Amino acid sequence: MSTKKTAAEKSRLAGTDTPDRANTNAKLDRLEPFRSDATGQALRTNQGVKIADNQNTLKAGDRGPSLLEDFIMREKITHFDHERIPERIVHARGAGAHGFFQSYGNHSALTKAGFLQDPAKKTPVFVRFSTVQGPRGSGDTVRDVRGFAVKFFTEEGNFDLVGNNMPVFFIQDAVKFPDFVHAVKPEPHNEIPTGGSAHDTFWDFVSLVPESAHMVIWAMSDRAIPKSLRSMQGFGVHTFRLVNAEGTSRFVKFHWRPTAGTCSLVWDEAQKLAGKDTDHHRRDLWEAIETEDYPEWELGVQIIEEQHEHDFEFDLLDPTKLIPEEIVPITPLGKMTLNRNPDNFFAETEQVAFCPGHIVPGIDFSNDPLLQGRLFSYTDTQISRLGGPNFHELPINRPLAPFHNGQRDAQHRSTLDKGRAAYEPNSIDGGWPKETPPAAQDGGFESYPERIDANKIRQRSESFGDHFSQARLFFNSMSPHEQEHIIAAYSFELGKVEREAIRAREVNDILANIDLGLARRVAENLGLPTPAKGTVAVRKTSLKRSPALSQVNLLPDTIKTRKVAILAANGVDSAAIDAMKKALKAEGAHAKLLGPTSAPLKAANGKPLAVDASMEGMPSVAFDAVFVPGGAASVNALGGDGVALHYLLEAYKHLKAIALQGEAEQLLDVLKLEKDAGLVAGKDVGALTQAFFAAIGQHRVWAREAKAKAVPA
Ligand code: HDE
């Protein structure tokens, strides 16, 4: 058995360590009989007939025509012809993983939801991360919002928290969603661009719809190019309710915070990765789980007492607003760990069907008009995507809680309902299944009895009217380099917009109302007249900056799980490699040895050295940092190798930590680079690691950014 298989097997076992799923494979198979293992089994048709020849169609003679009676070939080809299902309208590209959620304590004062009561209970989850705009085969690292959808398989039924990696949304009312999506999707005539928003229809729409201003600035920020799926925050976006056993309701905003910290790619890196490793994010998630670097997020809530609903400068029901953490801090509730990769992408990640309307007793909705529309949309879309209303019976969607009701038949029904009475009340089946009255625990679902006394109207509340204050708060809260990235992103995207009137409208009607400095810089980059002032009066707000919004403040205090490339050629000092690998391992970081080709190297001591890949096979964009060990011959070879030099220049340009050991220090001259806080050189590996690891821990050497612009990599 290979080492990889052992790790996969171990993580699979770990993932089943919950009360509901078993903690052995045998138990898992008993609970999930649909997980099919063909090991040791005969090849059979779908009717169970053993197949003798899977190589040849039945023909009239070995050179003759094929025969229609070949039921084996026809069954195989027919099934193949129907293998595809429609991809999701939005969020088509995604990656998923299994795991569990564990509450930090008993939160019964807040909610009666059972999975938040007992720290000993592990609730299984399935998570799907996604991009929004691109089709199923599009790149992972495009500039886009990321979906962050979690299905909790609780004992009281499934709870789906279907969120994003940004805390707000583009529109305020669900009725605008098809307009927004049609605008952001590729242009209708040529289906360009795939995966991105840098085109006319998107900017036409958002420049005409100022309520999108806040979310668009998030989408132009580094948040839209996350480093990995496990380095993203998640947000429920809408205001929800938590309701306790006494019936007390409080408003909440859900937050997921990754324990690995929140950080991003840099734009050039993201673009290169889209070509060099289209699957970068899904690969990273998969490998992290296989190597048992289990990704973790803390679930927390901002809690607002019912009587404080109207205490804010914005409306809690407006999904284009966030509640600054400086105003309402986050109360941690528990932790989610992802520790098992799916067995089958289609059956699990592709067929999982989330719906914000899947809630359990103790959780309830607010009247956010975007959320209200979503409650309808998700089930509706599954009906055409998954072929009928029985998608809840698919293995990945089945609740662990039993389900019985009078719903019958329809496409792909797999439950064999035994009763005679598919209606309620009935006397024929003894009245079963029966309603359960609400109760403190284990009761039937009861909606929060909110009092509503209103006119039936199509109207937006005036309290939804401030579109720019929070976009400004976001911009003001960024560090200088984050602000520069935002200016660059608007300039890049609007630079791709063909119609000048659209560019000018975004600058004058949107950006100038967010921040004049921002608008002027973008106008300058686009060659547009400088706006003199905004078109909307600036509202007075109590908070000028929210440090919690800047990723500078969200870094972890560790280099755990970070990936370091070690560049070497024949004649390398293998002792330096060993010392660096050992030091990285001690910190929980990973190293890969890369050579000019995939062939083994000969170290300075004459011993053969296996490499993990060639430098071209694992480009610098796939790593967090680079180490070049000494050894005169190796360093000489690398110094004359364009691929190696480009590797280092690119890592430098992407502001990564680089350590040059021993003779490798000479490469500074070849590359025409100077040392800085993250470009370190020296003889002793032990001494080097201190500055090297500190720089990796800072994620990027931001102080280098202006200088790195001159580097032509
Ligand atoms: Fe979605 N959204 N959405 N959305 N959404 C879908 O459902 C929709 C919105 C989100 O990994 C679709 O099963 C409407 C906000 C995620 O499978 C669809 C509106 C947020 C995913 C749909 C919104 C999201 C979806 C497409 C405005 C963040 C992927 C396929 C009223 C809070 C889930 C599907 C997965 C998917 C509708 C707005 C998150 C068409 C009508 C806001 C993470 O039903």
Residues whose N, C-alpha, C, O or C-beta is under 5 A from the ligand:
A	BS01	HDE	R88 I89 V90 H91 R128 S130 G147 F148 A149 V162 G163 N164 F169 A174 F177 F235 G236 V237 V352 F354 L370 G373 R374 S377 Y378 T381
